[in-house]
Amino acid sequence: MKTLITELFGIDYPIQCGGMLWIATPELAAAISNTGAMGNLTSGNYNSADELRAAIDRTRELTYRPFIVNITTMPSIRLPTHLLMDFFEVCCEKQVTAIEIAGAPVDSFLGSDFIPMAKEAGVKLLHKVGTLKHAVHAEKVGYDAVTVAGFEEGGFPHKDNVSTMVLLPRVREAVNLPILAAGGIADGKSLAAALMLGADGVMMATRFLATRESGVHESIYRLLLEKTETDTVLQLQSLLAGFGLQIRALKNPIMEQVAEIEEQGGDLGALLPLISGERAKAVWKDGNVDEAMLTIGQSVGRVRDIPSVADLIPRMLAEAGEALERGRQALA
Ligand SMILES: Cc1cc2nc3c(=O)[nH]c(=O)nc-3n(C[C@H](O)[C@H](O)[C@H](O)COP(=O)(O)O)c2cc1C
């Protein structure tokens, strides 16, 4: 396939994995990149510049193909801003193919010299946005591409609650950059639809979580098969709305407690023991699914199996071809 996204990143298929804390490791990134799609190495998995350096080296041992490194730019106790700056510098030093910025724009959060730093290193810069305004800003300050994420997405949707179906064509009309569509994308039908709405490719996370190579506990795989599109909640507006964000996570007892604390006006100190990343890190591996906040998108309702990524990608491409042909015949 050839789109602006395959050309920009030098990949075979316009399908990218999104950042996934604790899940998007060298092993998953390389497995995805080895199919001709684009894996994601999430810097938040690491506690120092050296750890991220080692993870980039490890990914390169497992694949010679391009992958993207996610840097999530939002206030965090475990990942202070100076560490995110170190991560960005490591990506430039290592000349990774691309950096995915998620959260605040890199120029306002880390500093305006970070965009020229990436350009000098030949590293492409992509911004995940949940509003038209941020996409326009990304183009203005020199990003190479945007990921347009509707509020169906798992993780940190924008607080404006605009769906992929509406946000994507809005951004396409206003911005002259390569675009990845995200939020609710789970198969070839959604890839075809995204291309028709003006995207040059898609980004998925929940669907990649539901593959053998994500390496999560069998109970998590069972959960992904059982849950439907109505089983996620939007919460943490009390903490994140100031940054324009909120969280989409699976409904479970932890999220019920979070809702109670938010209703009672509880602060970060009251919420942190429930929502800490360390809690989720344990649960992905031990499978105690009621014990942590699990960021998962509405697309969980479209997960029907747990394939290997080597099976998922060609299947998506075949489905997309069928969907496009159906559309062509309908319009003929
Ligand atoms: C398990 C999981 C962990 C995630 N962690 C992060 C993260 O650390 N940083 C980030 O920017 N987005 C994170 N996200 C959001 C994804 O990168 C992506 O934007 C979103 O999930 C896309 O929607 P989808 O799940 O419908 O494919 C995570 C998503 C999942 C499912």
The ligand as an ORCA input file, in Angstrom:
! r2SCAN-3c Opt
* xyz 0 1
  C      -3.634     -0.506     27.489
  C      -3.525      0.891     26.946
  C      -2.547      1.741     27.449
  C      -2.428      3.040     26.938
  N      -1.397      3.842     27.377
  C      -1.181      5.032     26.765
  C      -0.031      5.818     27.075
  O       0.796      5.457     27.922
  N       0.127      6.991     26.416
  C      -0.755      7.411     25.463
  O      -0.530      8.452     24.849
  N      -1.865      6.700     25.163
  C      -2.074      5.520     25.766
  N      -3.159      4.767     25.402
  C      -4.063      5.270     24.335
  C      -3.654      4.731     22.973
  O      -2.355      5.120     22.616
  C      -4.607      5.205     21.855
  O      -4.637      6.600     21.775
  C      -6.043      4.692     21.989
  O      -6.141      3.554     22.776
  C      -6.627      4.434     20.606
  O      -7.935      3.976     20.673
  P      -8.342      2.409     20.596
  O      -7.987      1.843     21.928
  O      -9.786      2.439     20.298
  O      -7.513      1.778     19.509
  C      -3.319      3.479     25.921
  C      -4.316      2.613     25.452
  C      -4.425      1.334     25.937
  C      -5.496      0.429     25.376
*
